[in-house]
Each structure stands twice: as C-alpha cells, then as structure tokens.
Amino acid sequence: MELKIGKHLIGDQHPTYFIAEIGANHDGSLERALDLIHLAAQAGADAAKFQNFRGPEIVSDYGFSHMNAQVSHQAKWKKSVTQVYNEASVPFEWTPVLKETCDQAGIDYFSSPYDFEATDMLDPYVPAYKIGSGDITWLEACLRMARKGKPVLLATGASSIGEVQRAVDALLAVNPNLILMQCNTNYTAADGNFDNIHLNVLKTYHQMWPDLILGLSDHTYGHATVLGAVALGARVVEKHFTDDNNREGPDHAFAMNPQSWADMVQNTRQLERALGSGNKFVADNEKQTVVVQRRCLRAVRDIQEGETLTRGMIAVLRPATPGAIEPHEIENVVGLKALRDIPQGQELRWTQLSD
C-alpha cells in the first residue's frame, strides 16, 4: 500500500517520511513558529506539524486543580496545567501563515486538532490529519477527521491492543488511508523510556493489518528507536523539534534540535540503503571477492595424462578461478581420469577430465 501526503508518496518502496512536531515549541510566538519551520526543512524534515488545541476545549481546570498533584511529565511544570495549555495554544489565525511558510520551505503542513471546530477550520489547509494518542478513545473526534477524506495518522501511545483495534476498525470503515503509529507517551526523556517503547508492536500491527503503512511517534532521545522502527517497517517518523533544548516549555527537553534531526535523517537514509533487497545473491561489490576468498579444486602435484585422480591429488585452495570446479563437487572428481597433463597448482576444470 502507498498513499500521498502533499507531494510525498509514502509506503514500503519510498523513503521514510519525517514529521517535525513543533507542538508547543513556538512558545507563543508566531515568528518562532515560522523560524522553526525553516529550520526543520533545512534539517531534512518532510513536514512540519502543529497542534490546534484551546485550553478550555482540551483540559478541565476543575479536573486538574482537584488532583492531589501534577503527575508524569507535568510534575516538572512550574505553571498549572490549564495555564500551560492556554499559553501553548496555536491561534487559528496563524494557520494560513503557517501553511504558506511551509509551502515556501518546500515541506508539508498539517496539524493535530483537538476539538471539532479546529478539525473543520484546518480542512482547507492540510493534506492530512494526525490523531494524538490521547484521543484514541474519542471515536467521534477521530471519525470527524477521517470523514474529511484525507490521510489520517493515528498515534497509539498509552493504549491497549483492544483500544487500538477499536479505533482502527472505526477509521478504516470510513477512510482506508490510515497510518498506524506505535508510540510511548512519556515525555520525561528518561533513559528508562527505552524499556517501554516496545518497537516489536510494529510487527504485531503488521500481522493484524498487513496493508497498513506503519509509523513511529517518538519521544526518546537519540536515534536508536527511529532506526529500529524503520528496520521493522515503519515508513513515517514523528519527533518533536526545537532550536534549543534548554528553552523552558513542556516539549523542548525531549525534542530533536537541527543537528540531531539532520543526523537522524542521514542515519535513516543510510539504513534504508542498507536494508536493500530481501533476495539473497552475490552483490555487485562482492563479485571480485568471490574469486579471491572462495576456493576451487587444484592439482596437488603434476598430474599426467591418463592418471586417475585420487583425493590426495586434489587441493582445495584460493582463488576460485572462474570456470574451475567448486569444492562441493570434489566427490564427483575423485575417480576421473586426466585428459591431458595438469601442472601442480593449476585449477581443475571439467574439460580436463573424463570417466
């Protein structure tokens, strides 16, 4: 299967599609958002993605204020959950400018909408929709995006296989253009997150939905998870992107920066080349190695015309001169007669022997 997002074809036979998740890293500044788009494009991103949420439409101030404490990655936030979401919101009026800037940078623009109005607002501007992991159980929101008829990317962090299957079945019923993304939604950038990313889930997804394009939405540092996911068949990778990991804000610490992003893309392109074909054959750059490293049958001593060959008259030595008899044929050579004189060290050929 393959599908198209913007000008990019995505599928097994195409390069991995890299999405720079700018998320909240604009820090409330349109100018920073535009700068990050250009930096992401220069670092090798294929798309810049944003998140369209508004505080009152995504979080309950009552709910979070009545929790005993902020937990998970939110425990490090110096502001209330509601305030962080309000300040990280992307105003709807930015959308045309973000889209135009992505066009100028030569990359795709799309977003994750977190309410119905945002979904409808984005429709004229985006070639695809991304469903965040937190909304995998809100099927009416998922279906509102899917019914727009554009490719849908579904992140599956913090969910069970039953919840994934329910969402996938619902989405495929209205839109076949689905990209299914393994994800671990822990944003602490802790080393222990590598123990919880479970990339082998991609193999399970492929077994369950062999026709779906797979992806990875990732929050670990470094490149190990991305390279592992691509090796397991992922063809879409989403990582958060910033220009400075030391900035304050909910997403900067675990995001990729321009250098680490460029390195990730380069390493992935090398991996894609290395994965190559599933067929086993002598590769072009090995053809000379076959001669110098393999062995063939050679005369241990001078062999006279008419002599019957014994095993002791045959050496198995490098190089494997083209046309020489290969070692696996040695039992078929023993007992044959030499049709002509064969000097010591010369390779044995079928044309020199007879019954």
TORLUMVEX-207614 format. One record per residue (C-alpha): residue number from 1; chain; x, y, z. Coordinates in Angstrom, 1 decimal, decimal comma. Example, Ala and Ser with C-alpha at 12.3 -4.5 7.8 and 13.67 -1.06 7.14 Angstrom:
<atoms>
ATOM|1|A|12,3|-4,5|7,8
ATOM|2|A|13,7|-1,1|7,1
</atoms>
This chain:
<atoms>
ATOM|1|A|0,0|0,0|0,0
ATOM|2|A|1,1|3,6|-0,6
ATOM|3|A|-0,6|6,9|-0,1
ATOM|4|A|0,2|10,5|-0,7
ATOM|5|A|0,6|13,4|1,7
ATOM|6|A|1,2|16,6|-0,1
ATOM|7|A|3,8|15,9|-2,7
ATOM|8|A|5,2|12,9|-0,9
ATOM|9|A|4,4|9,2|-1,7
ATOM|10|A|4,6|7,1|1,4
ATOM|11|A|5,0|3,3|1,5
ATOM|12|A|7,4|0,4|1,7
ATOM|13|A|9,1|1,4|-1,6
ATOM|14|A|9,5|5,1|-0,6
ATOM|15|A|11,9|6,9|1,8
ATOM|16|A|10,8|7,4|5,4
ATOM|17|A|8,6|10,4|5,8
ATOM|18|A|9,8|12,7|8,6
ATOM|19|A|7,4|14,9|10,5
ATOM|20|A|8,8|17,7|12,7
ATOM|21|A|6,4|18,1|15,5
ATOM|22|A|6,7|21,7|16,5
ATOM|23|A|3,9|21,3|19,0
ATOM|24|A|4,3|23,9|21,8
ATOM|25|A|7,8|24,8|20,9
ATOM|26|A|6,7|28,0|19,3
ATOM|27|A|6,5|29,4|22,9
ATOM|28|A|3,5|31,5|21,9
ATOM|29|A|5,4|33,4|19,1
ATOM|30|A|4,4|33,2|15,5
ATOM|31|A|7,8|34,4|14,5
ATOM|32|A|9,4|31,5|16,3
ATOM|33|A|7,0|29,1|14,7
ATOM|34|A|7,9|30,3|11,3
ATOM|35|A|11,6|30,1|12,1
ATOM|36|A|11,2|26,5|13,3
ATOM|37|A|9,5|25,6|10,0
ATOM|38|A|12,5|26,8|8,0
ATOM|39|A|15,0|25,1|10,4
ATOM|40|A|13,1|21,8|10,2
ATOM|41|A|13,1|21,9|6,4
ATOM|42|A|16,8|22,7|6,3
ATOM|43|A|17,5|19,7|8,7
ATOM|44|A|15,6|17,3|6,3
ATOM|45|A|12,0|17,2|7,6
ATOM|46|A|9,3|16,4|5,1
ATOM|47|A|6,6|18,1|7,1
ATOM|48|A|6,1|20,5|10,0
ATOM|49|A|3,2|19,6|12,3
ATOM|50|A|1,4|21,7|14,8
ATOM|51|A|-1,3|21,1|17,4
ATOM|52|A|-4,5|23,0|17,3
ATOM|53|A|-6,0|23,0|20,8
ATOM|54|A|-7,5|25,6|23,0
ATOM|55|A|-7,3|25,3|26,8
ATOM|56|A|-11,0|25,2|27,6
ATOM|57|A|-11,6|22,7|24,8
ATOM|58|A|-8,9|20,2|25,9
ATOM|59|A|-8,5|20,3|29,7
ATOM|60|A|-10,7|20,7|32,6
ATOM|61|A|-9,4|23,3|35,0
ATOM|62|A|-11,6|21,7|37,7
ATOM|63|A|-10,3|18,3|37,0
ATOM|64|A|-6,6|19,2|37,1
ATOM|65|A|-6,9|21,6|40,0
ATOM|66|A|-8,6|18,9|42,1
ATOM|67|A|-5,8|16,3|41,6
ATOM|68|A|-3,5|15,8|44,5
ATOM|69|A|-0,5|16,9|42,4
ATOM|70|A|0,6|17,2|38,8
ATOM|71|A|2,0|13,9|37,7
ATOM|72|A|4,1|12,3|35,0
ATOM|73|A|6,0|14,9|32,9
ATOM|74|A|3,6|17,6|34,1
ATOM|75|A|5,1|17,3|37,6
ATOM|76|A|8,0|19,4|36,4
ATOM|77|A|5,8|22,2|35,1
ATOM|78|A|6,1|25,4|37,0
ATOM|79|A|2,7|26,5|36,0
ATOM|80|A|-0,7|25,0|36,2
ATOM|81|A|-1,8|22,5|33,5
ATOM|82|A|-4,5|24,9|32,3
ATOM|83|A|-2,1|27,8|32,1
ATOM|84|A|0,5|25,8|30,1
ATOM|85|A|-2,1|24,7|27,6
ATOM|86|A|-3,5|28,2|27,2
ATOM|87|A|0,0|29,6|26,6
ATOM|88|A|0,9|26,8|24,2
ATOM|89|A|-2,2|27,2|22,1
ATOM|90|A|-1,8|27,9|18,3
ATOM|91|A|-4,3|30,6|17,4
ATOM|92|A|-6,5|29,7|14,5
ATOM|93|A|-5,5|32,9|12,7
ATOM|94|A|-1,9|31,6|12,4
ATOM|95|A|-3,0|28,7|10,2
ATOM|96|A|-2,8|30,5|6,7
ATOM|97|A|0,6|31,9|7,6
ATOM|98|A|1,9|28,5|8,8
ATOM|99|A|0,7|26,9|5,7
ATOM|100|A|2,2|29,5|3,4
ATOM|101|A|5,6|29,3|5,2
ATOM|102|A|5,7|25,5|4,9
ATOM|103|A|4,9|25,9|1,1
ATOM|104|A|7,8|28,3|0,8
ATOM|105|A|10,1|26,0|2,7
ATOM|106|A|9,1|23,1|0,5
ATOM|107|A|7,6|20,9|3,2
ATOM|108|A|4,1|19,8|4,1
ATOM|109|A|2,0|21,5|6,8
ATOM|110|A|-0,6|19,7|8,9
ATOM|111|A|-1,8|19,6|12,5
ATOM|112|A|-3,5|17,6|15,2
ATOM|113|A|-6,9|19,2|16,0
ATOM|114|A|-8,3|18,7|19,5
ATOM|115|A|-11,8|19,9|19,0
ATOM|116|A|-14,4|19,8|16,3
ATOM|117|A|-14,1|23,4|15,3
ATOM|118|A|-10,3|23,0|14,9
ATOM|119|A|-10,9|20,0|12,7
ATOM|120|A|-13,2|21,9|10,4
ATOM|121|A|-11,0|25,0|10,4
ATOM|122|A|-7,9|23,0|9,2
ATOM|123|A|-9,6|21,3|6,4
ATOM|124|A|-8,8|23,8|3,6
ATOM|125|A|-5,1|23,9|4,7
ATOM|126|A|-3,9|20,4|5,5
ATOM|127|A|-3,2|17,3|3,3
ATOM|128|A|-3,6|15,0|6,3
ATOM|129|A|-4,8|14,8|9,9
ATOM|130|A|-2,9|13,5|12,9
ATOM|131|A|-4,8|12,0|15,8
ATOM|132|A|-2,9|12,3|19,1
ATOM|133|A|-2,7|9,2|21,3
ATOM|134|A|-4,8|10,9|24,0
ATOM|135|A|-7,8|10,9|21,7
ATOM|136|A|-7,7|7,3|20,6
ATOM|137|A|-10,8|6,5|22,6
ATOM|138|A|-12,8|9,6|21,4
ATOM|139|A|-14,1|8,0|18,3
ATOM|140|A|-16,4|10,8|17,3
ATOM|141|A|-13,4|13,1|17,0
ATOM|142|A|-11,4|10,5|15,2
ATOM|143|A|-14,2|9,9|12,7
ATOM|144|A|-14,7|13,6|12,1
ATOM|145|A|-11,2|13,8|10,9
ATOM|146|A|-11,4|10,6|8,9
ATOM|147|A|-14,5|11,7|7,1
ATOM|148|A|-12,6|14,6|5,6
ATOM|149|A|-11,2|12,0|3,2
ATOM|150|A|-7,6|12,8|3,7
ATOM|151|A|-4,9|10,5|5,1
ATOM|152|A|-5,1|10,0|8,9
ATOM|153|A|-2,2|9,3|11,2
ATOM|154|A|-3,2|7,5|14,4
ATOM|155|A|-0,7|7,5|17,3
ATOM|156|A|-1,3|4,7|19,8
ATOM|157|A|0,6|5,6|22,9
ATOM|158|A|-0,8|4,6|26,3
ATOM|159|A|-3,3|2,3|24,8
ATOM|160|A|-4,1|-1,4|24,8
ATOM|161|A|-4,4|-3,6|21,6
ATOM|162|A|-8,1|-3,7|22,1
ATOM|163|A|-8,3|0,1|22,1
ATOM|164|A|-6,1|0,3|19,0
ATOM|165|A|-8,3|-2,3|17,2
ATOM|166|A|-11,5|-0,5|18,0
ATOM|167|A|-10,1|2,8|16,7
ATOM|168|A|-8,5|1,2|13,6
ATOM|169|A|-11,7|-0,6|12,7
ATOM|170|A|-13,8|2,5|13,1
ATOM|171|A|-11,4|4,6|11,0
ATOM|172|A|-11,0|2,1|8,2
ATOM|173|A|-14,7|1,8|7,9
ATOM|174|A|-14,8|5,4|6,6
ATOM|175|A|-11,3|6,0|5,3
ATOM|176|A|-8,7|3,5|4,0
ATOM|177|A|-5,8|6,0|4,1
ATOM|178|A|-4,6|5,3|7,6
ATOM|179|A|-1,1|5,3|9,0
ATOM|180|A|-0,8|3,4|12,3
ATOM|181|A|1,9|4,7|14,6
ATOM|182|A|3,5|3,0|17,6
ATOM|183|A|4,1|5,5|20,4
ATOM|184|A|5,0|5,7|24,0
ATOM|185|A|3,6|8,8|25,6
ATOM|186|A|6,1|9,5|28,3
ATOM|187|A|7,7|12,9|27,8
ATOM|188|A|10,4|12,8|30,5
ATOM|189|A|13,3|11,9|28,2
ATOM|190|A|14,4|9,4|30,8
ATOM|191|A|16,7|6,5|29,8
ATOM|192|A|14,1|4,1|31,1
ATOM|193|A|11,8|5,0|28,3
ATOM|194|A|13,8|2,8|26,0
ATOM|195|A|12,4|-0,1|28,1
ATOM|196|A|8,9|0,9|27,3
ATOM|197|A|8,8|1,9|23,7
ATOM|198|A|8,2|-1,7|22,6
ATOM|199|A|9,1|-1,4|18,9
ATOM|200|A|8,1|-5,0|18,3
ATOM|201|A|4,5|-3,9|18,5
ATOM|202|A|5,1|-2,8|14,9
ATOM|203|A|5,4|-6,5|14,0
ATOM|204|A|2,0|-7,1|15,7
ATOM|205|A|0,4|-4,3|13,8
ATOM|206|A|1,7|-5,7|10,5
ATOM|207|A|0,3|-9,1|11,3
ATOM|208|A|-3,1|-7,6|12,2
ATOM|209|A|-3,2|-5,1|9,4
ATOM|210|A|-0,7|-6,1|6,7
ATOM|211|A|-1,9|-3,5|4,3
ATOM|212|A|-1,5|-0,5|6,6
ATOM|213|A|1,5|1,8|6,5
ATOM|214|A|3,2|1,9|9,9
ATOM|215|A|5,0|4,7|11,7
ATOM|216|A|6,6|5,8|14,9
ATOM|217|A|5,7|8,8|17,1
ATOM|218|A|8,6|9,0|19,4
ATOM|219|A|9,7|11,0|22,4
ATOM|220|A|13,0|9,2|23,3
ATOM|221|A|16,4|10,9|22,8
ATOM|222|A|18,9|9,9|20,2
ATOM|223|A|18,3|7,7|17,1
ATOM|224|A|18,0|4,1|18,3
ATOM|225|A|14,2|3,9|18,3
ATOM|226|A|13,9|5,6|14,9
ATOM|227|A|16,4|3,3|13,3
ATOM|228|A|14,9|0,3|14,9
ATOM|229|A|11,4|1,2|13,8
ATOM|230|A|12,4|1,8|10,2
ATOM|231|A|14,2|-1,6|10,2
ATOM|232|A|10,9|-3,1|11,4
ATOM|233|A|8,9|-1,5|8,6
ATOM|234|A|7,9|2,0|9,8
ATOM|235|A|7,8|4,5|7,0
ATOM|236|A|6,6|7,6|8,9
ATOM|237|A|8,5|9,1|11,8
ATOM|238|A|7,3|11,9|14,0
ATOM|239|A|9,6|13,6|16,5
ATOM|240|A|9,3|16,9|18,4
ATOM|241|A|11,5|19,7|17,0
ATOM|242|A|13,1|22,7|18,7
ATOM|243|A|16,0|25,0|18,0
ATOM|244|A|17,3|24,8|21,6
ATOM|245|A|16,7|22,0|24,1
ATOM|246|A|17,5|24,4|27,0
ATOM|247|A|14,4|26,6|26,5
ATOM|248|A|11,7|26,5|29,0
ATOM|249|A|8,5|24,9|27,9
ATOM|250|A|6,8|21,5|28,0
ATOM|251|A|8,3|20,0|24,8
ATOM|252|A|11,8|21,4|24,5
ATOM|253|A|13,8|19,0|26,7
ATOM|254|A|13,0|15,8|24,7
ATOM|255|A|12,8|17,4|21,3
ATOM|256|A|15,3|17,0|18,5
ATOM|257|A|17,3|20,0|17,5
ATOM|258|A|18,5|20,9|14,0
ATOM|259|A|21,8|19,0|14,3
ATOM|260|A|20,3|15,9|15,9
ATOM|261|A|17,5|15,9|13,4
ATOM|262|A|19,8|16,2|10,4
ATOM|263|A|21,9|13,3|11,9
ATOM|264|A|18,7|11,2|12,3
ATOM|265|A|17,7|11,7|8,7
ATOM|266|A|21,2|10,9|7,4
ATOM|267|A|21,4|7,8|9,5
ATOM|268|A|18,0|6,7|8,4
ATOM|269|A|18,8|7,2|4,7
ATOM|270|A|21,9|5,0|5,2
ATOM|271|A|19,8|2,4|6,9
ATOM|272|A|17,3|2,4|4,1
ATOM|273|A|20,1|1,8|1,6
ATOM|274|A|21,5|-0,9|3,8
ATOM|275|A|18,1|-2,7|4,1
ATOM|276|A|18,1|-3,3|0,4
ATOM|277|A|16,6|-6,4|-1,1
ATOM|278|A|15,1|-9,4|0,6
ATOM|279|A|16,6|-11,6|-2,1
ATOM|280|A|20,0|-13,3|-1,3
ATOM|281|A|22,5|-13,0|-4,2
ATOM|282|A|26,1|-12,1|-4,8
ATOM|283|A|26,0|-8,3|-4,7
ATOM|284|A|27,8|-6,2|-7,3
ATOM|285|A|30,5|-5,2|-4,9
ATOM|286|A|31,2|-8,8|-3,9
ATOM|287|A|31,8|-10,3|-7,4
ATOM|288|A|35,6|-9,9|-7,1
ATOM|289|A|35,6|-11,1|-3,5
ATOM|290|A|34,0|-14,4|-4,7
ATOM|291|A|37,2|-15,1|-6,7
ATOM|292|A|39,8|-14,1|-4,0
ATOM|293|A|38,0|-15,6|-0,9
ATOM|294|A|36,5|-18,8|-2,2
ATOM|295|A|38,4|-21,9|-3,1
ATOM|296|A|38,4|-24,2|-6,1
ATOM|297|A|40,0|-27,7|-6,8
ATOM|298|A|43,7|-27,6|-7,8
ATOM|299|A|46,3|-30,2|-8,5
ATOM|300|A|48,5|-31,0|-5,5
ATOM|301|A|51,2|-32,2|-7,9
ATOM|302|A|51,8|-32,6|-11,6
ATOM|303|A|49,1|-34,9|-12,9
ATOM|304|A|49,9|-36,9|-16,1
ATOM|305|A|47,5|-37,5|-18,9
ATOM|306|A|45,6|-40,7|-18,2
ATOM|307|A|46,1|-40,7|-14,5
ATOM|308|A|43,1|-41,5|-12,3
ATOM|309|A|42,5|-38,8|-9,7
ATOM|310|A|42,5|-39,7|-6,0
ATOM|311|A|41,5|-37,4|-3,1
ATOM|312|A|45,2|-37,0|-2,2
ATOM|313|A|45,9|-35,4|-5,6
ATOM|314|A|43,4|-32,6|-5,1
ATOM|315|A|43,9|-29,4|-3,1
ATOM|316|A|41,2|-27,0|-2,1
ATOM|317|A|42,7|-23,5|-2,3
ATOM|318|A|42,0|-19,9|-3,1
ATOM|319|A|41,5|-18,2|-5,5
ATOM|320|A|38,3|-19,6|-7,1
ATOM|321|A|39,4|-19,1|-10,7
ATOM|322|A|36,2|-18,6|-12,8
ATOM|323|A|35,3|-21,8|-14,5
ATOM|324|A|37,2|-24,0|-12,0
ATOM|325|A|35,5|-26,9|-10,3
ATOM|326|A|34,0|-25,9|-6,9
ATOM|327|A|34,8|-27,7|-3,7
ATOM|328|A|31,3|-29,2|-3,2
ATOM|329|A|31,9|-31,3|-6,4
ATOM|330|A|35,1|-33,0|-5,0
ATOM|331|A|33,4|-36,4|-4,6
ATOM|332|A|32,4|-36,3|-8,3
ATOM|333|A|36,0|-35,6|-9,3
ATOM|334|A|37,7|-38,5|-7,5
ATOM|335|A|38,0|-41,5|-9,8
ATOM|336|A|38,0|-39,4|-13,1
ATOM|337|A|40,9|-39,5|-15,5
ATOM|338|A|43,0|-36,7|-16,7
ATOM|339|A|42,6|-36,0|-20,4
ATOM|340|A|45,8|-34,0|-20,5
ATOM|341|A|48,7|-33,1|-18,3
ATOM|342|A|47,8|-30,8|-15,4
ATOM|343|A|50,7|-28,9|-13,8
ATOM|344|A|50,9|-28,6|-10,0
ATOM|345|A|48,7|-25,8|-8,6
ATOM|346|A|46,6|-25,4|-11,7
ATOM|347|A|42,8|-25,3|-11,2
ATOM|348|A|40,8|-28,4|-12,3
ATOM|349|A|38,2|-28,0|-14,9
ATOM|350|A|35,6|-30,4|-16,2
ATOM|351|A|37,1|-30,1|-19,7
ATOM|352|A|40,3|-31,7|-18,4
ATOM|353|A|38,6|-34,8|-17,0
ATOM|354|A|36,6|-37,9|-18,2
ATOM|355|A|35,2|-41,1|-16,8
</atoms>
